[in-house]
Amino acid sequence: MTKEKIEQLPQVIEEDGSLRLSEEIKVGYVYELAFEGSDSDAERLEKLTGLTLLGISDNSFREQRKCSITGKLTNNRAFLGRMY
């Protein structure tokens, strides 16, 4: 995985009980995000993006960030991408 193909996940916006992304997902990219959620939260994220949660990195964020789904502060760095 090269750094040129890793993007920050667009902002997840909740409106009227449903989720949407602030931008479209680009084909061929892996997305990096802060994630502090349950299996159910991961499933919501995967359905929203059409991507698969590839896992939590051993290389955490230095500063806490808000989880893209729950809003909880975390250092967990996760990756979303297509599984082929």
C-alpha distances in whole Angstrom, upper triangle without the diagonal:
4,7,8,7,8,12,14,16,19,22,24,28,30,33,36,35,32,28,26,24,24,22,21,17,16,14,11,9,8,11,12,16,18,20,23,24,26,25,27,25,22,23,25,21,20,23,23,19,19,16,15,15,12,14,15,13,15,15,17,18,21,23,24,23,24,23,22,24,27,27,27,26,23,21,19,15,14,11,12,11,12,13,14
4,5,6,7,11,14,16,19,22,24,28,31,34,37,36,33,29,27,24,24,22,21,18,15,15,12,10,9,12,12,16,19,21,25,26,28,27,29,27,24,26,27,23,22,25,24,21,21,18,18,18,15,17,17,15,17,15,18,18,21,23,24,23,25,24,23,25,28,28,28,27,24,22,20,16,16,13,14,13,15,16,17
4,5,5,8,11,14,17,20,22,26,29,32,35,34,31,27,25,22,22,20,19,17,15,15,13,10,9,11,11,14,17,19,23,25,27,27,29,26,23,26,26,22,22,25,24,20,21,18,19,18,16,17,17,14,16,14,16,16,18,20,21,20,22,21,21,24,26,26,26,24,22,19,18,14,14,12,14,14,16,18,20
4,6,8,11,14,16,20,22,25,29,32,35,34,31,27,25,21,21,18,18,15,13,13,11,9,10,11,12,16,19,21,25,27,29,29,30,27,25,26,27,23,22,25,23,20,21,18,19,19,18,19,19,18,20,18,19,18,21,22,24,22,24,23,22,25,28,27,28,26,24,22,21,17,17,14,15,14,16,18,20
4,7,10,12,15,18,20,24,27,29,33,31,28,25,22,19,19,16,15,12,10,10,7,5,6,8,10,14,18,20,23,25,27,26,27,25,22,23,23,20,19,21,20,17,17,15,16,16,15,17,18,16,19,18,19,19,21,23,23,21,23,21,20,22,26,25,27,26,24,22,20,16,15,12,12,10,12,15,16
4,7,9,12,15,17,21,24,27,30,29,26,22,20,17,17,15,15,12,11,11,9,6,5,6,7,10,14,16,20,21,24,23,24,22,19,21,21,17,17,20,18,15,16,14,14,14,13,14,15,13,16,15,15,15,18,19,20,18,19,18,16,19,22,22,23,22,20,18,16,12,11,9,10,9,12,15,17
4,6,9,12,14,18,21,24,27,26,23,20,17,14,14,12,12,10,9,11,10,7,6,5,6,9,12,15,19,20,23,23,24,20,18,20,20,16,16,19,17,13,15,13,15,14,14,15,16,15,18,16,16,15,18,18,18,16,17,16,14,17,20,19,21,20,19,17,16,13,12,10,10,10,13,17,19
4,6,9,11,15,18,21,25,24,21,17,15,12,12,11,12,10,11,14,14,10,9,5,5,6,9,12,16,18,21,21,22,18,17,19,18,14,15,18,15,13,16,14,15,14,14,15,15,14,17,15,14,13,16,15,15,12,13,12,11,14,17,16,17,17,16,15,14,11,10,9,10,12,15,18,21
4,6,8,12,15,18,21,20,18,14,12,9,9,9,10,8,10,13,13,10,9,5,6,6,9,11,15,16,18,18,19,15,14,16,14,11,12,14,12,9,13,11,13,12,13,14,14,15,19,17,16,15,18,17,16,13,12,11,8,11,14,14,16,16,15,15,14,11,10,9,8,10,14,17,20
4,6,9,13,15,19,18,16,12,10,6,6,6,8,8,10,14,15,12,12,9,10,9,12,13,17,17,20,20,20,16,16,17,15,12,13,15,11,10,13,13,15,15,17,18,18,19,22,21,19,17,20,19,18,14,13,12,9,12,15,14,17,17,17,18,17,15,14,13,12,13,16,20,22
4,6,10,13,16,16,14,10,8,6,5,8,10,11,14,17,19,16,15,12,12,10,11,13,15,16,19,20,19,15,15,17,14,12,14,15,12,11,15,15,17,16,19,19,19,20,23,22,19,17,20,18,16,13,11,10,7,9,12,11,14,15,16,17,17,15,15,15,14,16,19,22,25
4,7,10,13,12,10,7,6,5,6,9,11,12,15,18,20,17,16,13,13,11,12,12,14,14,16,17,16,12,13,14,11,9,12,12,9,10,14,14,16,15,18,19,19,20,24,23,21,19,22,20,17,14,11,10,6,7,10,10,13,15,16,18,17,16,15,15,14,16,18,21,25
4,6,10,10,8,6,5,6,7,10,13,14,18,21,23,21,20,16,17,14,15,15,17,16,18,19,17,14,16,16,13,12,15,14,11,12,16,17,19,19,22,22,22,24,27,26,24,22,25,22,20,16,13,12,9,9,11,11,15,17,19,21,20,20,19,19,17,20,22,25,28
4,7,6,6,4,6,9,10,14,15,17,21,23,26,23,22,19,19,17,17,16,17,16,18,19,16,13,15,16,12,12,15,14,11,14,17,19,20,20,23,24,23,26,29,28,26,24,27,24,21,18,14,13,11,9,11,11,15,18,20,22,22,21,20,21,19,22,23,26,29
4,5,5,6,8,11,12,15,17,19,22,25,28,26,25,22,23,20,20,20,21,19,21,22,19,16,19,18,14,15,18,16,13,16,19,21,23,23,26,27,27,30,33,32,30,28,30,28,25,21,18,17,14,13,14,15,18,21,23,26,25,25,24,24,22,24,26,29,32
4,6,8,11,14,15,18,20,22,25,28,31,29,28,25,26,23,23,22,23,21,22,22,19,17,20,19,15,17,19,17,15,18,21,23,25,25,29,29,29,32,35,35,32,31,33,31,28,24,21,20,17,15,16,17,20,23,26,29,28,28,27,27,25,27,28,31,34
4,7,10,14,16,19,20,21,25,27,29,28,27,24,24,21,21,20,20,18,18,19,15,14,17,16,12,14,17,15,13,17,19,21,22,22,26,26,27,30,33,33,30,29,32,29,26,23,19,18,15,13,13,15,18,21,23,26,25,26,24,25,23,25,26,28,31
4,7,11,13,16,16,17,21,23,26,24,24,21,22,19,20,19,19,17,18,18,15,13,15,14,10,12,14,12,10,13,15,18,19,20,23,24,25,28,31,31,29,28,31,29,26,22,19,17,14,12,13,15,18,22,23,26,24,24,22,22,20,22,23,25,28
4,7,10,12,13,14,18,20,23,21,20,17,18,16,17,16,17,15,17,17,14,12,13,12,9,9,12,10,7,10,13,15,17,17,21,21,22,25,28,28,26,25,28,26,23,19,16,14,11,9,12,13,17,19,21,23,21,21,19,19,17,19,20,23,25
4,7,9,10,11,15,17,20,18,18,16,17,15,17,17,19,17,19,19,17,14,15,14,11,10,12,10,7,9,12,14,16,17,20,22,22,25,28,28,26,24,27,26,23,19,17,15,11,11,14,15,18,20,22,23,22,21,19,18,16,17,19,22,24
4,5,7,8,12,15,17,16,15,13,14,13,15,16,18,18,20,20,18,15,15,15,12,10,12,12,8,8,12,13,16,16,19,20,21,23,26,25,24,22,25,23,21,18,15,14,10,11,14,15,18,20,20,22,20,19,17,16,14,15,17,20,23
4,7,10,13,16,18,16,17,14,15,14,16,17,20,20,23,23,21,18,18,19,16,14,16,15,12,11,15,16,19,19,21,23,23,24,28,26,24,22,25,23,22,18,16,15,12,13,16,16,19,20,21,22,22,20,19,18,16,18,20,23,26
4,7,9,13,15,14,15,12,14,14,17,19,22,22,24,24,23,20,19,20,17,14,15,15,12,11,14,15,18,18,21,22,23,24,27,26,25,23,26,24,23,20,18,17,14,16,19,19,22,23,23,24,23,20,19,17,15,16,17,21,23
4,6,9,13,12,13,12,15,15,18,19,23,22,24,24,22,20,19,19,16,14,14,14,11,9,11,12,16,17,19,22,23,24,28,26,26,24,27,26,25,22,20,19,15,17,20,21,24,25,25,25,23,21,19,17,14,14,15,18,20
4,7,9,8,10,9,12,13,17,18,21,21,23,22,21,19,17,17,15,12,12,12,10,7,9,9,13,14,16,18,20,21,25,24,23,22,26,25,24,21,20,18,15,16,20,21,23,24,23,23,21,18,16,13,11,10,11,15,17
4,6,6,9,9,13,15,19,20,24,24,25,24,24,22,19,20,19,16,15,16,14,10,11,11,14,16,17,19,21,21,25,24,24,23,26,26,26,23,22,21,18,19,23,24,26,26,25,25,23,20,17,14,12,10,11,15,16
4,6,9,11,14,17,21,21,25,25,26,24,25,23,20,20,20,17,15,16,15,11,11,10,13,15,16,19,21,22,25,25,25,25,28,29,28,25,25,23,20,21,25,26,28,28,27,27,24,21,18,15,12,9,9,12,13
4,7,10,13,16,20,21,25,25,26,25,25,23,20,21,21,18,16,18,17,13,12,11,13,15,14,18,20,20,23,22,23,23,27,28,28,25,25,23,21,22,26,27,28,28,27,26,23,20,17,13,11,8,8,11,11
4,6,10,13,17,18,22,22,24,23,24,21,18,19,19,16,15,17,16,12,12,10,12,13,13,15,17,17,20,19,20,20,23,24,24,21,22,20,18,20,23,24,25,25,23,22,20,16,14,10,9,7,8,11,13
4,7,10,14,15,18,19,21,20,21,19,16,17,18,14,13,16,15,11,12,9,10,10,9,12,13,13,17,16,17,17,20,21,21,19,19,17,15,17,21,21,22,22,20,19,16,13,10,7,6,5,8,10,13
4,7,10,12,16,17,19,18,19,16,14,16,16,12,12,15,13,10,12,9,10,9,10,11,12,12,16,15,15,14,18,18,18,15,15,14,12,14,17,18,19,19,17,16,14,10,8,5,5,6,10,13,16
4,7,9,13,15,17,18,19,16,14,16,16,13,13,16,15,13,15,12,12,10,10,10,10,10,13,12,11,11,14,15,14,12,13,11,10,13,16,16,16,15,13,12,10,7,6,5,7,9,13,15,18
4,6,10,12,15,16,17,13,12,15,14,11,13,16,14,12,15,13,13,10,11,11,10,10,14,12,11,10,13,13,12,9,9,7,7,10,12,12,13,12,10,10,8,6,5,6,8,11,15,17,21
4,7,10,13,15,16,12,12,15,15,12,14,17,16,15,18,15,15,12,13,11,9,10,13,12,9,8,11,11,8,6,6,5,6,9,10,9,9,8,7,7,6,5,6,9,11,14,18,20,23
4,6,9,11,12,9,9,12,12,10,12,15,15,14,17,14,13,10,12,10,8,10,13,13,11,11,14,13,11,9,8,5,6,7,8,9,8,9,7,8,6,6,6,9,10,14,18,19,23
4,7,10,11,9,9,13,13,12,14,17,17,17,19,17,16,12,14,12,10,12,14,15,12,12,15,14,11,10,8,6,8,8,7,8,6,8,6,8,7,9,9,12,14,18,21,22,25
4,7,8,5,7,10,10,10,13,15,15,16,18,16,15,12,14,12,11,15,17,18,15,16,19,18,14,13,11,8,9,7,6,9,8,10,10,12,10,12,11,13,14,18,20,21,25
4,5,5,6,9,10,11,12,14,15,17,18,17,14,12,14,13,13,16,18,20,18,19,22,21,18,17,15,11,12,10,9,12,12,14,13,15,13,15,13,15,15,18,20,21,24
4,5,5,6,9,10,10,12,14,15,16,15,12,10,13,12,13,17,19,21,19,21,24,24,21,19,17,14,14,12,12,15,15,17,16,18,15,16,13,15,14,17,18,18,21
4,5,5,6,9,10,11,12,14,15,15,13,12,15,15,16,19,22,24,22,23,26,25,22,20,17,14,14,10,11,15,15,18,17,20,17,18,15,16,15,18,19,19,23
4,5,5,6,9,10,11,12,14,13,12,11,14,13,14,18,20,21,19,20,23,22,19,17,14,10,10,7,8,11,12,15,15,17,14,15,13,14,13,16,18,19,23
4,5,5,6,9,10,11,12,10,9,7,10,10,11,15,18,19,18,19,22,22,19,17,15,11,10,8,10,13,14,16,15,16,13,13,11,11,10,13,14,15,19
4,5,5,6,9,10,10,10,9,9,12,13,15,18,21,23,22,22,26,25,23,20,18,14,13,11,13,16,17,19,19,20,17,17,14,14,12,13,14,15,18
4,5,5,6,9,10,11,11,11,14,15,17,20,23,24,22,23,26,25,22,19,17,13,11,8,11,14,16,18,18,20,18,18,15,15,12,15,16,17,20
4,5,5,6,8,8,8,8,12,13,14,17,21,21,20,20,23,22,20,17,14,11,9,7,10,13,15,17,17,18,15,15,12,11,9,11,13,15,18
4,5,5,5,5,6,7,10,12,14,17,21,22,21,21,25,25,22,20,18,14,12,11,14,17,18,20,19,20,17,16,12,11,8,9,10,12,15
4,6,5,7,9,10,14,16,18,21,25,26,25,25,28,28,25,22,20,17,14,12,15,18,20,22,22,23,21,19,16,15,12,12,12,14,17
4,6,8,10,12,15,17,19,21,25,25,24,23,27,26,24,20,18,15,12,11,14,16,19,21,21,22,20,19,16,15,11,12,13,16,18
4,5,8,10,13,15,17,19,23,23,22,22,26,25,23,20,18,15,12,12,16,17,20,21,21,22,19,17,14,12,9,9,10,13,16
4,7,10,13,15,18,20,24,25,24,24,28,28,26,23,21,18,15,15,18,21,23,24,23,24,21,19,16,13,9,9,8,10,13
4,7,9,12,15,17,21,21,21,21,25,25,24,21,20,17,14,14,18,20,22,23,21,21,18,16,12,10,6,5,5,8,11
4,6,9,12,14,18,19,19,20,24,25,23,21,20,16,15,15,18,20,21,22,20,20,16,15,11,8,5,5,6,7,10
4,6,8,11,15,16,16,17,21,21,20,18,17,14,12,13,15,17,18,19,16,16,13,11,7,6,5,7,9,9,13
4,7,9,13,14,15,17,20,22,20,19,19,16,15,16,18,20,20,20,18,17,13,11,7,5,5,7,9,8,12
4,6,10,12,12,14,18,19,18,17,17,14,15,15,17,18,18,18,15,14,10,9,6,6,8,10,12,12,16
4,7,9,8,11,14,16,15,14,15,12,14,15,16,17,16,15,12,10,6,6,4,7,10,12,15,16,19
4,5,6,9,12,15,14,14,16,14,16,17,18,19,18,16,13,10,7,5,6,8,11,14,17,17,20
4,6,10,12,15,15,16,18,17,18,20,21,21,19,17,13,10,8,8,9,11,15,17,20,20,23
4,7,9,12,13,14,17,16,18,20,21,20,19,16,13,9,8,7,9,11,15,18,21,21,24
4,6,9,9,11,13,13,15,18,18,17,15,13,9,5,5,5,9,12,15,18,22,23,26
4,5,7,8,11,12,14,17,17,15,14,11,8,5,6,6,10,12,16,19,23,24,27
4,7,9,13,14,17,20,19,17,16,12,10,7,9,10,14,16,20,23,26,28,31
4,6,10,12,15,18,17,15,13,9,8,6,10,11,14,17,20,23,27,29,32
4,7,9,12,15,14,11,9,6,5,5,8,10,13,16,19,22,26,28,31
4,6,9,12,11,9,8,5,5,6,8,9,12,15,17,20,24,26,29
4,6,8,8,5,5,5,6,9,10,11,12,15,16,20,23,26,29
4,5,5,5,5,6,7,9,8,9,10,12,13,17,20,22,26
4,6,6,8,10,10,12,11,11,10,12,12,15,18,21,24
4,6,8,11,12,14,13,13,12,14,13,16,19,21,25
4,5,9,10,14,13,14,14,16,16,20,22,24,28
4,6,9,12,13,14,14,17,17,21,24,26,30
4,6,10,11,13,14,17,18,22,25,27,31
4,7,9,12,14,17,19,22,26,28,31
4,5,8,11,14,17,20,24,25,29
4,6,10,13,16,20,23,25,28
4,6,10,13,17,20,21,25
4,7,10,14,17,19,22
4,7,10,14,15,19
4,7,10,12,15
4,7,9,13
4,7,10
4,6
4
